[in-house]
Amino acid sequence: METAEKSWSIGGIDFSLELWPGQVFVPTTVSEVMATHLSGLTEEAVVIDMGCGSGFFAVLAAKLGAAKVYAVDVTTQAVELTKRNLIRNGIAERVEVVCGNLFEPIKGIRADAIILDVSGIAARLARFTPWYPEAIAAAGEDGAEPTVSALSQGSTHLLPGGKLIFPCASLANHARILQVAKEIFQNNLKVLSEKFLPVTKQLKDALIQCNDLVEKNWISLTERRGKQYWLLHVYEGRL
């Protein structure tokens, strides 16, 4: 099995992860943009890392001072790798890692912050990219289903004043995700980040195979100065 290592410095916190490319989701630019909004956790904070993958957010939240972190993923490989990375970073005693579908394995747990980073790209497109090889769960036909389901469930797992942070990419049905988020959070939904990310040659080649998804407006691109970009929004919802 291929392994790798990568280090980050985010919000004054330095950490490194062991990575299993092709087997467990590897943190991307989306993860890094979301991570910039995790500051301000108190020593009493409870955090849920939903879709923990390699343990990126679980490690960061614990190092930022959270008292308790619950890391959840649907694959046993991700659970195993997250546990390894918690030990690697010396914070395993404050993080509980569980395997299961979305919030099912942590019924009754409520948190001050939920970091939602589940699959969020239309499945057929995802399979043509290096982000989602066959071993990693994809997000359904329009790329919205895991996020929509997790938003609906996650809102019941927030403590009063708690926040839920989630990404929304224009490589999925952004309108469907946003409609559900607005129904749940109403006026307490705000954009934390907006970022244009270039369409790489590999992604451009993949999009040729998915033109019908573009026609359905499930995938949308933006042209700026003769170059194509996809758009990332990071949202925060509060009840």
N, C-alpha and C positions, 0 to 999 in steps of 0.2 A: 504494500500500500504506500502510495506517495504521501510524504509528510513535508511540511514546511514550517517556518516560523516568521512571525512579524511583530514589530514593536510599534507602539503608539505613545504620544504624549498629548493628553486631552485635559483641558482645565487644570493644568498643573499636576496631573496624575500620569505617571509613567507605568506602562505595563506591556507584557508581551504574551502572545498566544502561540501554542502549537496548533497547526492547521492541517486538515485532511482534505485537500482539494479533490473534488470528484465524489467524495463520500459525505461530507458535512459542509453546509453553506459557509462560505468564506466571507467575512465582513467586507463590504463594498463602500463606495463613496456615499451611498445612501445611509449606511450605518454610521459613518463618520460625521455626516451632517447632523443626524439625529443626536449623536452623542454630545454635541456642543450645547444641547439644551437640557442636560441632566444636572447642572450645577444647582446648589441650594438645598440638597438633601440634608435633613437633620439627622442627628445621632439616633433618634427614635423612629426614623422613617422605615416603612415597610414598602418594598418594591417588588413588582412582578415583571420578570423578563419573559415575555410571551414569544416563543419561537427563538429559543436561546442559541441554536446553532452551535457555534464554537465557544460560546460563553462570553462574547464581547461585552454585552451590556451588563451581565451579571457581575463580571469582574470589575467593570468600571463603577457600577453603583456601590458595590461593597467597598471599594477603595475610596470612593467619595464620602463614605461614612454611614451608609444605610445600616440600620441595626439588623435587618433581616431581608433577605432576597429569596424569592421563589423563582427558579429558572425552569421553564417548561418547554419541551419539544416533543414532536410526534415520533421521532426516530430514536432508536436505542443508541445508534452511533453518535448522535449529537449529545445525548445525555452522558455517554461515556467520555467524550472529548471535553465537554464542559467541566466535568468533575476533575479531569486531569489538569485543566487550565486553572481551576480554583486552587488546587494544591500547588501548582507552579507559582501562583501569585500570593500564596500564604493567607487566603481568606476563606478557606473551605468551611470553617466552623460557622460562618454567618450566612451561608447559602444552601438552600435545599433544592436539589435537582430532581425533577420527576418527569416521567415519560407518559404522554397521553395527548389526546386531541384537544387543543385549545384549553379552556378552563376546567374541563372535566376532572382532571386529577387534583385540583385545588379548590374543590367546593367549600364554600364557607369562608375562604380567605379573602380579606379586603385589604387594600393597599393605599398608600399615599400617592404612589406613582406607578403607572403601568406603562411599560415600553413595549409597543406592539410592532414587531418586525417580522410578520409572517409573509409567505410568498405573495407577491403583488404584481406579477407580470402575466399577461395572457399566456396560457400554458404552451400553446404551439410556438409562439415566439420565444418563450423561455427556453425551450428545448434546443433552439438553434444558437443559444448564447452559452458562454462558459460559466455563467452564474448558476444555471440549473441543469446539470447533467441528470441522467435518469435516476440516480440514487437519491436525489433530493426532490421532495414533494413540490409539485407545481400548483398553480392557483386557479385551475379551471379555465373554461373556454374564454371568458372575458377578463380574467385576472383579478376579479373583484371579490369572489366568494369568500375566501379565508378572512379577508379584512372586514367584510360586512358581517360575517358571523362573529368574529372576535370583538367587533365594536358593540354589537348587541349584547353579547355575554359580558364583556369587560365593564360596561357601565354599572353592572350590579356588583362589581368587585371593588369599587372605589369607596374609600372613606370620605366623609364630609370634607370638602375642600380639596380632595384629591384630583390628580390630573392624569389624562391618558394621552400619550404622545404616539403618533402614527404617521407613516409616510403615505403619499399618494402620488403615483407616477403616471405620466401620460402614456405609458406602455400598457395600461390597463384601463378598464371602464371607470375613469375618474368621476364621471357624473353620477354613476350609481353609488359609489363609495361616499361621495360628498353629500348626496341626498339623505342617505341613512345617517351619516354623522350629524347633519343639521337637525334631523328629527330627534335624535338622542340628546344632543347638547344645546340645541337651539341657539340662543345668543351668546353662549359660553364656548364657542368654537372660534379659534383664531389661527392664523397662519404664523408659524414661527420662522420658516425659511422658504424661499423660492429660489430655485437654482436651475439654470439651463445647462444641460450636460450634452456634450457633442455626440452625434451618431457616428460611432466607429465604423470602419469598413466591414467588420464582422457583423455588427448589428444591422448595417445597411443591407448586406446580403441576406440576412435573416428576414428583414422586413419585406423583401421581394416575395418570399414564400407566404406572406401573411397579408397580402393586399386586401383580401376580403374583410379583415379585421379593421383596417384603416377605413374602408368604405362604410362600416358600421359605426364609425367614430369610437370604437373601443381603444384604438391606438391613434394618437395624434402627435404630429411633429410641428416644430416651429422653424421657419427659415430666417436666419439673421446674417446679413452681409454675405449671402451666397452659400452659407453652410447650414446644415440641418442639425437641430437639437431636439432632445426630448426634455420634458419639464418635470422637475421634482418639487412637490410641496411637502413640507412637514407641518402637521397640524397638532394643536393641543386642544383637547376637550376637557371641560370641567362640568360637573353637575351642580 
